[in-house]
Amino acid sequence: MSLWSSYRGLAPKTRALFGIGLMAWAGIGLWTTPQVENALGMQPTREEQDALDRKLAVRVVRIGGEEGEISDNRAN
């Protein structure tokens, strides 16, 4: 029996509790990640964080317009 069919075989109330439990587990993980990183000495330096933010910045390019101009804007 596959995992999906096993899940579908559960009672609706059990599936709801399982989903709530999974969301709670994910929320706890997101909430405690900074503390775990600090405890393990894995927190990035300010320079590393700035470099990552620059790499992940969304670049928006608008082409055209009324006069056909090209503008390049970076979201911050």
Predicted model as a PDB file, atoms N, CA, C, CB and O in Angstrom, pLDDT in the B-factor column:
MODEL        1                                                                  
ATOM      1  N   MET A   1       0.846  -1.166   0.000  1.00 74.00           N  
ATOM      2  CA  MET A   1       0.000   0.000   0.000  1.00 74.00           C  
ATOM      3  C   MET A   1       0.899   1.238   0.000  1.00 74.00           C  
ATOM      4  CB  MET A   1      -0.967  -0.007   1.221  1.00 74.00           C  
ATOM      5  O   MET A   1       1.859   1.313   0.767  1.00 74.00           O  
ATOM      6  N   SER A   2       0.589   2.191  -0.848  1.00 92.00           N  
ATOM      7  CA  SER A   2       1.409   3.397  -0.933  1.00 92.00           C  
ATOM      8  C   SER A   2       1.100   4.335   0.234  1.00 92.00           C  
ATOM      9  CB  SER A   2       1.175   4.117  -2.277  1.00 92.00           C  
ATOM     10  O   SER A   2       0.092   4.195   0.927  1.00 92.00           O  
ATOM     11  N   LEU A   3       1.987   5.275   0.418  1.00 92.00           N  
ATOM     12  CA  LEU A   3       1.826   6.236   1.512  1.00 92.00           C  
ATOM     13  C   LEU A   3       0.556   7.057   1.326  1.00 92.00           C  
ATOM     14  CB  LEU A   3       3.048   7.165   1.599  1.00 92.00           C  
ATOM     15  O   LEU A   3      -0.171   7.304   2.288  1.00 92.00           O  
ATOM     16  N   TRP A   4       0.284   7.484   0.084  1.00 91.00           N  
ATOM     17  CA  TRP A   4      -0.904   8.295  -0.183  1.00 91.00           C  
ATOM     18  C   TRP A   4      -2.184   7.508   0.096  1.00 91.00           C  
ATOM     19  CB  TRP A   4      -0.896   8.789  -1.635  1.00 91.00           C  
ATOM     20  O   TRP A   4      -3.123   8.044   0.684  1.00 91.00           O  
ATOM     21  N   SER A   5      -2.228   6.246  -0.320  1.00 93.00           N  
ATOM     22  CA  SER A   5      -3.431   5.463  -0.079  1.00 93.00           C  
ATOM     23  C   SER A   5      -3.597   5.160   1.414  1.00 93.00           C  
ATOM     24  CB  SER A   5      -3.386   4.160  -0.886  1.00 93.00           C  
ATOM     25  O   SER A   5      -4.721   5.075   1.910  1.00 93.00           O  
ATOM     26  N   SER A   6      -2.491   4.998   2.119  1.00 92.00           N  
ATOM     27  CA  SER A   6      -2.580   4.806   3.575  1.00 92.00           C  
ATOM     28  C   SER A   6      -3.147   6.060   4.240  1.00 92.00           C  
ATOM     29  CB  SER A   6      -1.186   4.465   4.172  1.00 92.00           C  
ATOM     30  O   SER A   6      -3.989   5.978   5.134  1.00 92.00           O  
ATOM     31  N   TYR A   7      -2.671   7.220   3.787  1.00 91.00           N  
ATOM     32  CA  TYR A   7      -3.180   8.484   4.327  1.00 91.00           C  
ATOM     33  C   TYR A   7      -4.661   8.637   4.015  1.00 91.00           C  
ATOM     34  CB  TYR A   7      -2.390   9.679   3.755  1.00 91.00           C  
ATOM     35  O   TYR A   7      -5.446   9.015   4.885  1.00 91.00           O  
ATOM     36  N   ARG A   8      -5.043   8.346   2.784  1.00 93.00           N  
ATOM     37  CA  ARG A   8      -6.451   8.473   2.397  1.00 93.00           C  
ATOM     38  C   ARG A   8      -7.348   7.492   3.151  1.00 93.00           C  
ATOM     39  CB  ARG A   8      -6.599   8.255   0.899  1.00 93.00           C  
ATOM     40  O   ARG A   8      -8.547   7.733   3.296  1.00 93.00           O  
ATOM     41  N   GLY A   9      -6.778   6.396   3.625  1.00 94.00           N  
ATOM     42  CA  GLY A   9      -7.542   5.400   4.370  1.00 94.00           C  
ATOM     43  C   GLY A   9      -7.832   5.804   5.800  1.00 94.00           C  
ATOM     44  O   GLY A   9      -8.649   5.168   6.467  1.00 94.00           O  
ATOM     45  N   LEU A  10      -7.182   6.845   6.282  1.00 94.00           N  
ATOM     46  CA  LEU A  10      -7.431   7.303   7.651  1.00 94.00           C  
ATOM     47  C   LEU A  10      -8.794   7.982   7.748  1.00 94.00           C  
ATOM     48  CB  LEU A  10      -6.320   8.269   8.112  1.00 94.00           C  
ATOM     49  O   LEU A  10      -9.336   8.472   6.758  1.00 94.00           O  
ATOM     50  N   ALA A  11      -9.325   7.997   8.948  1.00 96.00           N  
ATOM     51  CA  ALA A  11     -10.591   8.688   9.183  1.00 96.00           C  
ATOM     52  C   ALA A  11     -10.373  10.189   8.986  1.00 96.00           C  
ATOM     53  CB  ALA A  11     -11.144   8.385  10.618  1.00 96.00           C  
ATOM     54  O   ALA A  11      -9.275  10.683   9.239  1.00 96.00           O  
ATOM     55  N   PRO A  12     -11.398  10.926   8.540  1.00 95.00           N  
ATOM     56  CA  PRO A  12     -11.239  12.368   8.313  1.00 95.00           C  
ATOM     57  C   PRO A  12     -10.742  13.131   9.539  1.00 95.00           C  
ATOM     58  CB  PRO A  12     -12.549  12.955   7.868  1.00 95.00           C  
ATOM     59  O   PRO A  12      -9.928  14.045   9.406  1.00 95.00           O  
ATOM     60  N   LYS A  13     -11.216  12.770  10.724  1.00 97.00           N  
ATOM     61  CA  LYS A  13     -10.773  13.449  11.933  1.00 97.00           C  
ATOM     62  C   LYS A  13      -9.278  13.182  12.182  1.00 97.00           C  
ATOM     63  CB  LYS A  13     -11.616  12.992  13.145  1.00 97.00           C  
ATOM     64  O   LYS A  13      -8.545  14.077  12.603  1.00 97.00           O  
ATOM     65  N   THR A  14      -8.844  11.967  11.924  1.00 96.00           N  
ATOM     66  CA  THR A  14      -7.434  11.614  12.094  1.00 96.00           C  
ATOM     67  C   THR A  14      -6.565  12.366  11.095  1.00 96.00           C  
ATOM     68  CB  THR A  14      -7.233  10.101  11.936  1.00 96.00           C  
ATOM     69  O   THR A  14      -5.483  12.840  11.440  1.00 96.00           O  
ATOM     70  N   ARG A  15      -7.038  12.474   9.854  1.00 96.00           N  
ATOM     71  CA  ARG A  15      -6.281  13.228   8.838  1.00 96.00           C  
ATOM     72  C   ARG A  15      -6.168  14.691   9.228  1.00 96.00           C  
ATOM     73  CB  ARG A  15      -6.949  13.103   7.454  1.00 96.00           C  
ATOM     74  O   ARG A  15      -5.121  15.305   9.024  1.00 96.00           O  
ATOM     75  N   ALA A  16      -7.224  15.258   9.783  1.00 96.00           N  
ATOM     76  CA  ALA A  16      -7.187  16.657  10.219  1.00 96.00           C  
ATOM     77  C   ALA A  16      -6.193  16.831  11.357  1.00 96.00           C  
ATOM     78  CB  ALA A  16      -8.586  17.129  10.658  1.00 96.00           C  
ATOM     79  O   ALA A  16      -5.410  17.781  11.352  1.00 96.00           O  
ATOM     80  N   LEU A  17      -6.211  15.935  12.327  1.00 97.00           N  
ATOM     81  CA  LEU A  17      -5.263  16.014  13.438  1.00 97.00           C  
ATOM     82  C   LEU A  17      -3.823  15.825  12.948  1.00 97.00           C  
ATOM     83  CB  LEU A  17      -5.602  14.957  14.505  1.00 97.00           C  
ATOM     84  O   LEU A  17      -2.904  16.481  13.439  1.00 97.00           O  
ATOM     85  N   PHE A  18      -3.638  14.937  11.990  1.00 95.00           N  
ATOM     86  CA  PHE A  18      -2.310  14.728  11.420  1.00 95.00           C  
ATOM     87  C   PHE A  18      -1.824  15.997  10.717  1.00 95.00           C  
ATOM     88  CB  PHE A  18      -2.324  13.540  10.435  1.00 95.00           C  
ATOM     89  O   PHE A  18      -0.663  16.378  10.869  1.00 95.00           O  
ATOM     90  N   GLY A  19      -2.687  16.648   9.958  1.00 95.00           N  
ATOM     91  CA  GLY A  19      -2.325  17.886   9.270  1.00 95.00           C  
ATOM     92  C   GLY A  19      -2.008  19.004  10.246  1.00 95.00           C  
ATOM     93  O   GLY A  19      -1.046  19.746  10.047  1.00 95.00           O  
ATOM     94  N   ILE A  20      -2.805  19.133  11.298  1.00 98.00           N  
ATOM     95  CA  ILE A  20      -2.547  20.153  12.318  1.00 98.00           C  
ATOM     96  C   ILE A  20      -1.224  19.877  13.020  1.00 98.00           C  
ATOM     97  CB  ILE A  20      -3.698  20.202  13.345  1.00 98.00           C  
ATOM     98  O   ILE A  20      -0.453  20.799  13.283  1.00 98.00           O  
ATOM     99  N   GLY A  21      -0.963  18.620  13.322  1.00 97.00           N  
ATOM    100  CA  GLY A  21       0.296  18.247  13.950  1.00 97.00           C  
ATOM    101  C   GLY A  21       1.489  18.534  13.064  1.00 97.00           C  
ATOM    102  O   GLY A  21       2.527  18.981  13.551  1.00 97.00           O  
ATOM    103  N   LEU A  22       1.358  18.286  11.773  1.00 97.00           N  
ATOM    104  CA  LEU A  22       2.432  18.566  10.822  1.00 97.00           C  
ATOM    105  C   LEU A  22       2.697  20.065  10.726  1.00 97.00           C  
ATOM    106  CB  LEU A  22       2.083  18.002   9.439  1.00 97.00           C  
ATOM    107  O   LEU A  22       3.852  20.490  10.688  1.00 97.00           O  
ATOM    108  N   MET A  23       1.635  20.868  10.688  1.00 98.00           N  
ATOM    109  CA  MET A  23       1.811  22.326  10.655  1.00 98.00           C  
ATOM    110  C   MET A  23       2.433  22.836  11.954  1.00 98.00           C  
ATOM    111  CB  MET A  23       0.463  23.024  10.410  1.00 98.00           C  
ATOM    112  O   MET A  23       3.250  23.756  11.926  1.00 98.00           O  
ATOM    113  N   ALA A  24       2.056  22.251  13.086  1.00 98.00           N  
ATOM    114  CA  ALA A  24       2.636  22.651  14.370  1.00 98.00           C  
ATOM    115  C   ALA A  24       4.130  22.320  14.402  1.00 98.00           C  
ATOM    116  CB  ALA A  24       1.903  21.952  15.542  1.00 98.00           C  
ATOM    117  O   ALA A  24       4.938  23.120  14.874  1.00 98.00           O  
ATOM    118  N   TRP A  25       4.491  21.136  13.899  1.00 97.00           N  
ATOM    119  CA  TRP A  25       5.895  20.731  13.852  1.00 97.00           C  
ATOM    120  C   TRP A  25       6.706  21.697  12.980  1.00 97.00           C  
ATOM    121  CB  TRP A  25       6.022  19.288  13.317  1.00 97.00           C  
ATOM    122  O   TRP A  25       7.812  22.085  13.354  1.00 97.00           O  
ATOM    123  N   ALA A  26       6.173  22.079  11.839  1.00 97.00           N  
ATOM    124  CA  ALA A  26       6.856  23.019  10.949  1.00 97.00           C  
ATOM    125  C   ALA A  26       6.974  24.389  11.618  1.00 97.00           C  
ATOM    126  CB  ALA A  26       6.103  23.140   9.602  1.00 97.00           C  
ATOM    127  O   ALA A  26       8.020  25.031  11.525  1.00 97.00           O  
ATOM    128  N   GLY A  27       5.926  24.837  12.284  1.00 97.00           N  
ATOM    129  CA  GLY A  27       5.957  26.127  12.971  1.00 97.00           C  
ATOM    130  C   GLY A  27       6.992  26.152  14.083  1.00 97.00           C  
ATOM    131  O   GLY A  27       7.704  27.143  14.247  1.00 97.00           O  
ATOM    132  N   ILE A  28       7.082  25.081  14.842  1.00 97.00           N  
ATOM    133  CA  ILE A  28       8.086  24.999  15.904  1.00 97.00           C  
ATOM    134  C   ILE A  28       9.486  25.031  15.303  1.00 97.00           C  
ATOM    135  CB  ILE A  28       7.891  23.716  16.746  1.00 97.00           C  
ATOM    136  O   ILE A  28      10.383  25.675  15.847  1.00 97.00           O  
ATOM    137  N   GLY A  29       9.673  24.344  14.191  1.00 95.00           N  
ATOM    138  CA  GLY A  29      10.969  24.351  13.525  1.00 95.00           C  
ATOM    139  C   GLY A  29      11.362  25.738  13.050  1.00 95.00           C  
ATOM    140  O   GLY A  29      12.510  26.149  13.221  1.00 95.00           O  
ATOM    141  N   LEU A  30      10.427  26.464  12.456  1.00 95.00           N  
ATOM    142  CA  LEU A  30      10.721  27.820  12.002  1.00 95.00           C  
ATOM    143  C   LEU A  30      10.984  28.764  13.175  1.00 95.00           C  
ATOM    144  CB  LEU A  30       9.568  28.350  11.156  1.00 95.00           C  
ATOM    145  O   LEU A  30      11.818  29.666  13.079  1.00 95.00           O  
ATOM    146  N   TRP A  31      10.285  28.556  14.255  1.00 96.00           N  
ATOM    147  CA  TRP A  31      10.403  29.425  15.422  1.00 96.00           C  
ATOM    148  C   TRP A  31      11.728  29.208  16.155  1.00 96.00           C  
ATOM    149  CB  TRP A  31       9.235  29.186  16.374  1.00 96.00           C  
ATOM    150  O   TRP A  31      12.308  30.159  16.679  1.00 96.00           O  
ATOM    151  N   THR A  32      12.213  27.955  16.196  1.00 95.00           N  
ATOM    152  CA  THR A  32      13.415  27.642  16.960  1.00 95.00           C  
ATOM    153  C   THR A  32      14.692  27.652  16.136  1.00 95.00           C  
ATOM    154  CB  THR A  32      13.262  26.311  17.600  1.00 95.00           C  
ATOM    155  O   THR A  32      15.774  27.519  16.709  1.00 95.00           O  
ATOM    156  N   THR A  33      14.620  27.802  14.829  1.00 92.00           N  
ATOM    157  CA  THR A  33      15.811  27.767  13.989  1.00 92.00           C  
ATOM    158  C   THR A  33      16.872  28.786  14.404  1.00 92.00           C  
ATOM    159  CB  THR A  33      15.423  28.005  12.558  1.00 92.00           C  
ATOM    160  O   THR A  33      18.040  28.408  14.495  1.00 92.00           O  
ATOM    161  N   PRO A  34      16.540  30.054  14.662  1.00 89.00           N  
ATOM    162  CA  PRO A  34      17.592  30.999  15.069  1.00 89.00           C  
ATOM    163  C   PRO A  34      18.307  30.591  16.357  1.00 89.00           C  
ATOM    164  CB  PRO A  34      16.995  32.376  15.249  1.00 89.00           C  
ATOM    165  O   PRO A  34      19.522  30.758  16.462  1.00 89.00           O  
ATOM    166  N   GLN A  35      17.584  30.065  17.323  1.00 93.00           N  
ATOM    167  CA  GLN A  35      18.220  29.645  18.567  1.00 93.00           C  
ATOM    168  C   GLN A  35      19.155  28.459  18.336  1.00 93.00           C  
ATOM    169  CB  GLN A  35      17.160  29.283  19.608  1.00 93.00           C  
ATOM    170  O   GLN A  35      20.232  28.390  18.927  1.00 93.00           O  
ATOM    171  N   VAL A  36      18.744  27.533  17.480  1.00 93.00           N  
ATOM    172  CA  VAL A  36      19.587  26.376  17.182  1.00 93.00           C  
ATOM    173  C   VAL A  36      20.836  26.822  16.433  1.00 93.00           C  
ATOM    174  CB  VAL A  36      18.808  25.327  16.357  1.00 93.00           C  
ATOM    175  O   VAL A  36      21.932  26.344  16.725  1.00 93.00           O  
ATOM    176  N   GLU A  37      20.687  27.734  15.468  1.00 90.00           N  
ATOM    177  CA  GLU A  37      21.853  28.233  14.736  1.00 90.00           C  
ATOM    178  C   GLU A  37      22.829  28.918  15.684  1.00 90.00           C  
ATOM    179  CB  GLU A  37      21.419  29.207  13.627  1.00 90.00           C  
ATOM    180  O   GLU A  37      24.038  28.719  15.563  1.00 90.00           O  
ATOM    181  N   ASN A  38      22.340  29.710  16.611  1.00 91.00           N  
ATOM    182  CA  ASN A  38      23.214  30.365  17.587  1.00 91.00           C  
ATOM    183  C   ASN A  38      23.931  29.348  18.464  1.00 91.00           C  
ATOM    184  CB  ASN A  38      22.408  31.326  18.460  1.00 91.00           C  
ATOM    185  O   ASN A  38      25.126  29.488  18.722  1.00 91.00           O  
ATOM    186  N   ALA A  39      23.219  28.331  18.922  1.00 93.00           N  
ATOM    187  CA  ALA A  39      23.809  27.328  19.801  1.00 93.00           C  
ATOM    188  C   ALA A  39      24.898  26.530  19.098  1.00 93.00           C  
ATOM    189  CB  ALA A  39      22.736  26.390  20.319  1.00 93.00           C  
ATOM    190  O   ALA A  39      25.882  26.134  19.723  1.00 93.00           O  
ATOM    191  N   LEU A  40      24.728  26.292  17.797  1.00 93.00           N  
ATOM    192  CA  LEU A  40      25.714  25.511  17.041  1.00 93.00           C  
ATOM    193  C   LEU A  40      26.787  26.377  16.402  1.00 93.00           C  
ATOM    194  CB  LEU A  40      25.022  24.705  15.971  1.00 93.00           C  
ATOM    195  O   LEU A  40      27.695  25.856  15.756  1.00 93.00           O  
ATOM    196  N   GLY A  41      26.697  27.693  16.573  1.00 90.00           N  
ATOM    197  CA  GLY A  41      27.684  28.594  15.990  1.00 90.00           C  
ATOM    198  C   GLY A  41      27.590  28.689  14.485  1.00 90.00           C  
ATOM    199  O   GLY A  41      28.602  28.883  13.811  1.00 90.00           O  
ATOM    200  N   MET A  42      26.396  28.555  13.949  1.00 91.00           N  
ATOM    201  CA  MET A  42      26.205  28.560  12.498  1.00 91.00           C  
ATOM    202  C   MET A  42      25.531  29.830  12.001  1.00 91.00           C  
ATOM    203  CB  MET A  42      25.389  27.361  12.083  1.00 91.00           C  
ATOM    204  O   MET A  42      25.134  29.894  10.837  1.00 91.00           O  
ATOM    205  N   GLN A  43      25.392  30.829  12.841  1.00 89.00           N  
ATOM    206  CA  GLN A  43      24.732  32.058  12.423  1.00 89.00           C  
ATOM    207  C   GLN A  43      25.642  32.820  11.466  1.00 89.00           C  
ATOM    208  CB  GLN A  43      24.365  32.933  13.647  1.00 89.00           C  
ATOM    209  O   GLN A  43      26.825  32.997  11.756  1.00 89.00           O  
ATOM    210  N   PRO A  44      25.109  33.278  10.326  1.00 87.00           N  
ATOM    211  CA  PRO A  44      25.947  33.979   9.355  1.00 87.00           C  
ATOM    212  C   PRO A  44      26.362  35.356   9.868  1.00 87.00           C  
ATOM    213  CB  PRO A  44      25.210  34.119   8.023  1.00 87.00           C  
ATOM    214  O   PRO A  44      25.661  35.975  10.668  1.00 87.00           O  
ATOM    215  N   THR A  45      27.514  35.817   9.391  1.00 90.00           N  
ATOM    216  CA  THR A  45      27.954  37.164   9.739  1.00 90.00           C  
ATOM    217  C   THR A  45      27.110  38.158   8.953  1.00 90.00           C  
ATOM    218  CB  THR A  45      29.480  37.362   9.444  1.00 90.00           C  
ATOM    219  O   THR A  45      26.385  37.784   8.031  1.00 90.00           O  
ATOM    220  N   ARG A  46      27.213  39.415   9.327  1.00 93.00           N  
ATOM    221  CA  ARG A  46      26.433  40.460   8.646  1.00 93.00           C  
ATOM    222  C   ARG A  46      26.828  40.553   7.170  1.00 93.00           C  
ATOM    223  CB  ARG A  46      26.639  41.832   9.340  1.00 93.00           C  
ATOM    224  O   ARG A  46      25.970  40.766   6.313  1.00 93.00           O  
ATOM    225  N   GLU A  47      28.126  40.393   6.868  1.00 96.00           N  
ATOM    226  CA  GLU A  47      28.596  40.459   5.484  1.00 96.00           C  
ATOM    227  C   GLU A  47      28.046  39.291   4.666  1.00 96.00           C  
ATOM    228  CB  GLU A  47      30.134  40.460   5.438  1.00 96.00           C  
ATOM    229  O   GLU A  47      27.636  39.473   3.519  1.00 96.00           O  
ATOM    230  N   GLU A  48      28.036  38.089   5.256  1.00 93.00           N  
ATOM    231  CA  GLU A  48      27.495  36.922   4.557  1.00 93.00           C  
ATOM    232  C   GLU A  48      26.000  37.091   4.296  1.00 93.00           C  
ATOM    233  CB  GLU A  48      27.750  35.640   5.370  1.00 93.00           C  
ATOM    234  O   GLU A  48      25.508  36.743   3.223  1.00 93.00           O  
ATOM    235  N   GLN A  49      25.287  37.623   5.273  1.00 92.00           N  
ATOM    236  CA  GLN A  49      23.849  37.828   5.105  1.00 92.00           C  
ATOM    237  C   GLN A  49      23.563  38.869   4.037  1.00 92.00           C  
ATOM    238  CB  GLN A  49      23.212  38.249   6.427  1.00 92.00           C  
ATOM    239  O   GLN A  49      22.643  38.700   3.237  1.00 92.00           O  
ATOM    240  N   ASP A  50      24.352  39.958   4.013  1.00 95.00           N  
ATOM    241  CA  ASP A  50      24.169  40.985   2.982  1.00 95.00           C  
ATOM    242  C   ASP A  50      24.449  40.431   1.591  1.00 95.00           C  
ATOM    243  CB  ASP A  50      25.078  42.184   3.257  1.00 95.00           C  
ATOM    244  O   ASP A  50      23.725  40.739   0.644  1.00 95.00           O  
ATOM    245  N   ALA A  51      25.513  39.604   1.457  1.00 95.00           N  
ATOM    246  CA  ALA A  51      25.833  39.000   0.160  1.00 95.00           C  
ATOM    247  C   ALA A  51      24.704  38.080  -0.302  1.00 95.00           C  
ATOM    248  CB  ALA A  51      27.159  38.213   0.242  1.00 95.00           C  
ATOM    249  O   ALA A  51      24.351  38.075  -1.481  1.00 95.00           O  
ATOM    250  N   LEU A  52      24.139  37.308   0.616  1.00 93.00           N  
ATOM    251  CA  LEU A  52      23.025  36.426   0.265  1.00 93.00           C  
ATOM    252  C   LEU A  52      21.797  37.230  -0.135  1.00 93.00           C  
ATOM    253  CB  LEU A  52      22.686  35.498   1.434  1.00 93.00           C  
ATOM    254  O   LEU A  52      21.110  36.878  -1.094  1.00 93.00           O  
ATOM    255  N   ASP A  53      21.516  38.305   0.591  1.00 93.00           N  
ATOM    256  CA  ASP A  53      20.369  39.150   0.263  1.00 93.00           C  
ATOM    257  C   ASP A  53      20.521  39.760  -1.133  1.00 93.00           C  
ATOM    258  CB  ASP A  53      20.206  40.261   1.314  1.00 93.00           C  
ATOM    259  O   ASP A  53      19.544  39.873  -1.873  1.00 93.00           O  
ATOM    260  N   ARG A  54      21.749  40.154  -1.489  1.00 93.00           N  
ATOM    261  CA  ARG A  54      21.978  40.709  -2.830  1.00 93.00           C  
ATOM    262  C   ARG A  54      21.759  39.659  -3.905  1.00 93.00           C  
ATOM    263  CB  ARG A  54      23.395  41.277  -2.940  1.00 93.00           C  
ATOM    264  O   ARG A  54      21.207  39.961  -4.963  1.00 93.00           O  
ATOM    265  N   LYS A  55      22.188  38.422  -3.644  1.00 93.00           N  
ATOM    266  CA  LYS A  55      22.013  37.349  -4.629  1.00 93.00           C  
ATOM    267  C   LYS A  55      20.538  36.984  -4.806  1.00 93.00           C  
ATOM    268  CB  LYS A  55      22.810  36.110  -4.210  1.00 93.00           C  
ATOM    269  O   LYS A  55      20.113  36.619  -5.902  1.00 93.00           O  
ATOM    270  N   LEU A  56      19.765  37.081  -3.730  1.00 93.00           N  
ATOM    271  CA  LEU A  56      18.361  36.683  -3.779  1.00 93.00           C  
ATOM    272  C   LEU A  56      17.419  37.829  -4.126  1.00 93.00           C  
ATOM    273  CB  LEU A  56      17.960  36.094  -2.463  1.00 93.00           C  
ATOM    274  O   LEU A  56      16.206  37.633  -4.198  1.00 93.00           O  
ATOM    275  N   ALA A  57      17.968  39.027  -4.341  1.00 92.00           N  
ATOM    276  CA  ALA A  57      17.124  40.188  -4.650  1.00 92.00           C  
ATOM    277  C   ALA A  57      16.399  39.969  -5.976  1.00 92.00           C  
ATOM    278  CB  ALA A  57      17.973  41.489  -4.707  1.00 92.00           C  
ATOM    279  O   ALA A  57      16.961  39.418  -6.923  1.00 92.00           O  
ATOM    280  N   VAL A  58      15.174  40.400  -6.025  1.00 88.00           N  
ATOM    281  CA  VAL A  58      14.366  40.275  -7.227  1.00 88.00           C  
ATOM    282  C   VAL A  58      14.710  41.423  -8.170  1.00 88.00           C  
ATOM    283  CB  VAL A  58      12.848  40.267  -6.884  1.00 88.00           C  
ATOM    284  O   VAL A  58      14.732  42.588  -7.771  1.00 88.00           O  
ATOM    285  N   ARG A  59      14.972  41.080  -9.406  1.00 85.00           N  
ATOM    286  CA  ARG A  59      15.304  42.094 -10.391  1.00 85.00           C  
ATOM    287  C   ARG A  59      14.101  42.285 -11.304  1.00 85.00           C  
ATOM    288  CB  ARG A  59      16.572  41.699 -11.203  1.00 85.00           C  
ATOM    289  O   ARG A  59      13.605  41.329 -11.901  1.00 85.00           O  
ATOM    290  N   VAL A  60      13.643  43.510 -11.408  1.00 84.00           N  
ATOM    291  CA  VAL A  60      12.478  43.829 -12.217  1.00 84.00           C  
ATOM    292  C   VAL A  60      12.934  44.719 -13.365  1.00 84.00           C  
ATOM    293  CB  VAL A  60      11.364  44.523 -11.367  1.00 84.00           C  
ATOM    294  O   VAL A  60      13.547  45.764 -13.148  1.00 84.00           O  
ATOM    295  N   VAL A  61      12.630  44.296 -14.587  1.00 83.00           N  
ATOM    296  CA  VAL A  61      12.994  45.071 -15.761  1.00 83.00           C  
ATOM    297  C   VAL A  61      11.712  45.398 -16.516  1.00 83.00           C  
ATOM    298  CB  VAL A  61      14.012  44.297 -16.668  1.00 83.00           C  
ATOM    299  O   VAL A  61      10.945  44.505 -16.876  1.00 83.00           O  
ATOM    300  N   ARG A  62      11.493  46.677 -16.748  1.00 82.00           N  
ATOM    301  CA  ARG A  62      10.317  47.100 -17.496  1.00 82.00           C  
ATOM    302  C   ARG A  62      10.772  47.506 -18.898  1.00 82.00           C  
ATOM    303  CB  ARG A  62       9.572  48.279 -16.773  1.00 82.00           C  
ATOM    304  O   ARG A  62      11.624  48.378 -19.063  1.00 82.00           O  
ATOM    305  N   ILE A  63      10.198  46.870 -19.878  1.00 83.00           N  
ATOM    306  CA  ILE A  63      10.542  47.165 -21.265  1.00 83.00           C  
ATOM    307  C   ILE A  63       9.314  47.767 -21.918  1.00 83.00           C  
ATOM    308  CB  ILE A  63      11.027  45.884 -22.030  1.00 83.00           C  
ATOM    309  O   ILE A  63       8.196  47.284 -21.735  1.00 83.00           O  
ATOM    310  N   GLY A  64       9.528  48.812 -22.672  1.00 76.00           N  
ATOM    311  CA  GLY A  64       8.420  49.433 -23.382  1.00 76.00           C  
ATOM    312  C   GLY A  64       7.922  50.642 -22.637  1.00 76.00           C  
ATOM    313  O   GLY A  64       8.685  51.333 -21.961  1.00 76.00           O  
ATOM    314  N   GLY A  65       6.669  50.886 -22.760  1.00 66.00           N  
ATOM    315  CA  GLY A  65       6.085  52.076 -22.170  1.00 66.00           C  
ATOM    316  C   GLY A  65       5.640  52.993 -23.301  1.00 66.00           C  
ATOM    317  O   GLY A  65       5.563  52.586 -24.461  1.00 66.00           O  
ATOM    318  N   GLU A  66       5.357  54.205 -22.948  1.00 66.00           N  
ATOM    319  CA  GLU A  66       4.858  55.134 -23.953  1.00 66.00           C  
ATOM    320  C   GLU A  66       5.910  55.507 -24.981  1.00 66.00           C  
ATOM    321  CB  GLU A  66       4.343  56.376 -23.289  1.00 66.00           C  
ATOM    322  O   GLU A  66       5.609  55.630 -26.169  1.00 66.00           O  
ATOM    323  N   GLU A  67       7.152  55.688 -24.526  1.00 60.00           N  
ATOM    324  CA  GLU A  67       8.193  56.131 -25.439  1.00 60.00           C  
ATOM    325  C   GLU A  67       9.190  55.030 -25.765  1.00 60.00           C  
ATOM    326  CB  GLU A  67       8.915  57.311 -24.855  1.00 60.00           C  
ATOM    327  O   GLU A  67      10.195  55.287 -26.427  1.00 60.00           O  
ATOM    328  N   GLY A  68       8.927  53.793 -25.306  1.00 53.00           N  
ATOM    329  CA  GLY A  68       9.809  52.673 -25.590  1.00 53.00           C  
ATOM    330  C   GLY A  68      11.081  52.678 -24.770  1.00 53.00           C  
ATOM    331  O   GLY A  68      12.068  52.064 -25.177  1.00 53.00           O  
ATOM    332  N   GLU A  69      11.093  53.356 -23.618  1.00 55.00           N  
ATOM    333  CA  GLU A  69      12.282  53.419 -22.800  1.00 55.00           C  
ATOM    334  C   GLU A  69      12.453  52.106 -22.037  1.00 55.00           C  
ATOM    335  CB  GLU A  69      12.212  54.611 -21.831  1.00 55.00           C  
ATOM    336  O   GLU A  69      11.503  51.342 -21.868  1.00 55.00           O  
ATOM    337  N   ILE A  70      13.664  51.865 -21.588  1.00 57.00           N  
ATOM    338  CA  ILE A  70      13.988  50.682 -20.793  1.00 57.00           C  
ATOM    339  C   ILE A  70      14.449  51.180 -19.443  1.00 57.00           C  
ATOM    340  CB  ILE A  70      15.083  49.782 -21.483  1.00 57.00           C  
ATOM    341  O   ILE A  70      15.367  51.996 -19.360  1.00 57.00           O  
ATOM    342  N   SER A  71      13.821  50.696 -18.382  1.00 57.00           N  
ATOM    343  CA  SER A  71      14.257  51.071 -17.038  1.00 57.00           C  
ATOM    344  C   SER A  71      14.587  49.808 -16.265  1.00 57.00           C  
ATOM    345  CB  SER A  71      13.167  51.905 -16.300  1.00 57.00           C  
ATOM    346  O   SER A  71      13.945  48.774 -16.448  1.00 57.00           O  
ATOM    347  N   ASP A  72      15.568  49.890 -15.418  1.00 59.00           N  
ATOM    348  CA  ASP A  72      16.016  48.757 -14.611  1.00 59.00           C  
ATOM    349  C   ASP A  72      15.879  49.129 -13.147  1.00 59.00           C  
ATOM    350  CB  ASP A  72      17.487  48.358 -14.951  1.00 59.00           C  
ATOM    351  O   ASP A  72      16.581  50.020 -12.667  1.00 59.00           O  
ATOM    352  N   ASN A  73      14.983  48.459 -12.428  1.00 60.00           N  
ATOM    353  CA  ASN A  73      14.746  48.730 -11.014  1.00 60.00           C  
ATOM    354  C   ASN A  73      15.010  47.468 -10.223  1.00 60.00           C  
ATOM    355  CB  ASN A  73      13.304  49.239 -10.770  1.00 60.00           C  
ATOM    356  O   ASN A  73      14.648  46.372 -10.651  1.00 60.00           O  
ATOM    357  N   ARG A  74      15.634  47.617  -9.081  1.00 59.00           N  
ATOM    358  CA  ARG A  74      15.862  46.474  -8.194  1.00 59.00           C  
ATOM    359  C   ARG A  74      14.989  46.654  -6.950  1.00 59.00           C  
ATOM    360  CB  ARG A  74      17.385  46.343  -7.806  1.00 59.00           C  
ATOM    361  O   ARG A  74      14.941  47.728  -6.351  1.00 59.00           O  
ATOM    362  N   ALA A  75      14.313  45.584  -6.586  1.00 56.00           N  
ATOM    363  CA  ALA A  75      13.487  45.620  -5.378  1.00 56.00           C  
ATOM    364  C   ALA A  75      14.400  45.446  -4.172  1.00 56.00           C  
ATOM    365  CB  ALA A  75      12.376  44.510  -5.409  1.00 56.00           C  
ATOM    366  O   ALA A  75      15.356  44.672  -4.222  1.00 56.00           O  
ATOM    367  N   ASN A  76      14.118  46.146  -3.113  1.00 53.00           N  
ATOM    368  CA  ASN A  76      14.938  46.038  -1.905  1.00 53.00           C  
ATOM    369  C   ASN A  76      14.222  45.277  -0.865  1.00 53.00           C  
ATOM    370  CB  ASN A  76      15.322  47.389  -1.373  1.00 53.00           C  
ATOM    371  O   ASN A  76      14.750  45.079   0.229  1.00 53.00           O  
TER     372      ASN A  76                                                      
ENDMDL                                                                          
END                                                                             
